[in-house]
Amino acid sequence: MSSFEQQRQILLSNLAAHAAPARRRLCLSLADASRLAGLTPELLTAVERGAGCTLCLGSLQHLTAFLGLTGCGLPRPKPAGMQ
């Protein structure tokens, strides 16, 4: 398995756990989030459920940035004083 494929699999598993909560924190519906991210609602649902997803690594990284997650698909820590 290539390095890119390993990164993609790690990112997909992190997104399965954190994409839906991140979208809800942004107060975005599934339809609005998918439209703004340039994805179909079905594709975003597949990512959030951890189902088979055909997105390339670059598209997944774009989605993590859009949702405010780190490059690894994990939630960003709260700033000091906001905890």
N, C-alpha and C positions, 0 to 999 in steps of 0.2 A: 504494500500500500504506500502510495507516495505521501510526501509531507503535506501537500495541499489537500489531499483526500483526508488525511488524519485531522488537519485543522478544520476542515469542513464538517467532519463527523462530530468533533468536540463542540464546534459552534452550534450545530444543529441540536445537540443534546442540551446545551445551555439555553438555547432559545426555546426549546420545548418547556423548560421550567420557568423561564423569566419573561418571555415575550408578551404573554397575555396580561400578567400583572403590570408590566411597563406600559402597555397600551391603555389599561384602565387608569393608571396614575396620570396619564396624559388626557384623560376624559375623552378618548376617541372610541367611537363604535368600530366594529369590525369593517364595515363598509367605508367609513371615512378614513381609517388608518390604511386600508389597502389602496384606496384611491390616491392618498397623499404619498404613499411609498411607491406607487407605480406597480402594484401587484394586483392580482385578482383576489377577491375575498376567499375563494377556494384554496388558493396557494398560501395565503396568510393563515388560514385555518389549519392547513396541513403542517405548517411550521410550528404553530402554537401547540398542536397535538403531538408533535414528534413523529408524524406519519411520514411516509415516503415523500421526499421533497426533491425537486429537480433543479433547484436554484444553484448557481455556481457560487464559489467562495466570495467573489467580489460583491455579488448581489446580497448575500447573507451579511457581509460586513456593512454594506449600505443600510440594511434593515436594522442592524444593531445600533448604528449611529442615529438613525431616525428615531428609534425608540428610547434613546438616551442611555443605552447600555454601554459597557466597556467593549473593547475590540474582541474580547473573548465571549461576549454575550451575557456577562454578569452585571448585576445592578451596581451602579456607582455608589461608593460610600457617601454618607451625608457629610457635608462640610462641618468643620469644628463648630461647636455651639448650637448645631441644629439637631443634635442627637437627642 
